[in-house]
Amino acid sequence: MLQNISGDPSSTARQLRPVVITVIAAKLAVFTLLMTTINFQPPLPTAVEIAEIR
């Protein structure tokens, strides 16, 4: 009976490994999607560039 208890953590870890990998991959995919949809503000023109336009 003691051998069954000591064998459980390794089997549980093996069973949960695909779930953990899936969750991490999903978080990475969501982060990547959110980062690609951010609208970055274009750089503001400097005073010299504004003077050249005028």
N, C-alpha and C positions, 0 to 999 in steps of 0.2 A: 504494500500500500504506500509506503514511503517513496518507492521508486516512481509511482504514478504521479505523485505530487511534484517531485523534482523534475519530471519530464514535461509538465504543463507549461512552464514559462517559455521554453524554447518553441513549443508548438504554437503557443499563442502569438509569440513574436513572429513566427513564420506566417501565420494566418493574417496578421495585421500589416505586414510589410507592404502588400499590394495596395491596401487602403491608404496607408501613409504616403506612398509614392503618388497615388492618384490625387490625393488632397494637395500635396505640394505642387504637382504639375498643374492642377486647376488654379491654385493661387498665382502661380507664375504666369499662366495664360491670361488671367483677369488683370494682373498688374501690367502685362505687356499691352493688352488691349486698351486699358485706361491711359497708359503713357502715350500711345499712338494717337489718341483722340484729343489730347490737350492742345488747345490753341495758344501757342506761344506768341507774346506780343512782339511785333517786328521792332528792330532797333530804331530808336528815335534818331532822326537826322541831327547832325551837329550844327552849330551856328554857322560854320563856314559853308556847309552844303545848302543851308536855307538862304544864305546871302547869294550863292551862285544861282539858285533857282530864280530869285527876284531879279 
